[in-house]
């Protein structure tokens, strides 16, 4: 088993589409823009999925670290400029 530093892993996912599953079962998919030292994460262009069904587009969201079950990385996308 390989141990992965979570900060290095999250840095490698910035600007990529990620899926974040919460401990209640819902999944949020969006572009990882930032995270802090507590591993709270900011997603842009976020979508909410429950039971494999897309419930809607949420835009920019912040997810607290203590609610996250896992984060998986996806495709690379072009970064947008934000203010």
Helices and strands as residue ranges (DSSP letters): H 6-13, E 16-22, E 27-35, E 41-50, E 53-63, G 65-67, E 68-76
